[in-house]
Amino acid sequence: MPPKGTMGIVGCYGLSDQILHLIEEDEHIRTLFLVANEEGKQFARKAKERSSHVEPVMVDQNAIRAKGKEGFSVLLWLNSEGLHDGRDIDRHHREILSRIAGHVDSVLFCYGLCRSPEQRLIELKDEASVPMTFLTDLDGEIVDDCFAAVIGGKRDYLEHIMGHKHTLLATSGYAESWRRKRERADLTSLVEEVEGLRYMFETLGYHKLLKLDDYINDGGRFDEDVRAFSQLFDLELEVKQCHSRVFEHSYALAKESMQDESNGDSSSTTAPRSMARPSCMVLKGATSEEAAMADRRAASLNRSCLPDSGALSRTLP
């Protein structure tokens, strides 16, 4: 039975592709409320450019109104990718939670640890007046960052890093961020930044760029962006196919927490280890919500639900 009420999603714009996919795949959503900050407007343009069926209702961040049709709704608040670099990220997230708390029944926090101690996220969860779920892998661990989320979780991320030294990773969000920065910069600033990065990569020994391909339906834009980056910095470009279920898993947990809340159980649903699921695309033991979303995603890509071998699948010419 689908939940009733509104789920909040607070996320980094660098994961906008993955968030858009979650929303597109959830047939239960009656209304998507989208905070009309710069990142929200970019998200709306992206959905329109991709001919998505998602038609958000824009809301003012200073006057949240998230009363939708009867049924299930989502309130999405996106932040800039650069928020990780500031020391006030915790304060910013607390402010957002205080603004949306009276309008949502649970919150999916689309962030990993992102260089913060896990204790800070636990404190943030404890302060929230509604259940909160973080990006959590199938072992019940909060992922380290967006790379870990796309690769499949903490353990897979560590194994990958140990096996691929001197390799830069690229998600669709990072590739898009670089493209937008390149388009906005003046020539002098761009040349200085490129030369600085080139020197840093050479000094640290980076010689490969690995595209983390989680099958974003963007008309080939991700491919174009990573090719341009690799050519600019003389990096060998390789591709890793990623079948991560971190996003679907965490999203399903957040929806489950709404039902728990309505039944009087307000305990945390940040995926304790007892709730861990098996490997990434093996659907046995998954919730019906997760299995349905994974099945639809595999069908849309004409791929069967097989576990990712973790091997590099191909090298782009």
C-alpha angles and dihedrals in degrees: 000000000000116000124252122225136040129306119203121218117196110185151154115261087229086075095046092115092055092044091050089052092052092051094045091051096050107088091183095071111107097176134015113204112198124194106236100228120126093276092048091053090049089051091051091050091049092052091049094047090053092049089241119176087227110112108180126205106228117225132188113251089219094051108034114195112175104161105137138171118299109285131036125348136173128218110201123197115180126193130201120268090239092066088090090065096059125083092222096067092113092051091048093052092047089053092051092048091050090053097049100034094094092050104047137058097208138001131225108204104207095202135094123214088290094192093314122120111255088238090068091057090048090052090049090051092048091053094051117100092214133047113283129202126193129203098282131180126225091266090062095254125134104240120245098233145323092294091056091047093054095042092051111263147311099308096045090047093053092047090049095050092048091051098044110047120173090026126126117216124220127195121185089257094055091047091051092047091054092048093051091047090050092049094050100043124093116240096256094051092045093052091049093050094046092050091047093051093044090054091048094049092049093047093050093044099244110160105153136062116204118202111211098214113199093162100259109188097228102130094257097305093127090054091050093049097050092044090053092049094048092049093047093054099032093243124157107243122222133167132224117195109224124200097177118167094191093108097045091043094051092043091052091050091052091052091047090053089060090058091046089052092050088051091053098259108122096169120132120276098195090136105267114209091261088066095052116130130212126266122324108276099017101111101192108115094016121129115260088248093055094042093050093050092047092047092051091048092050092046092050089053093043089237129130120235100260127151115261110252089211092229123131103260103200146345116236116233 
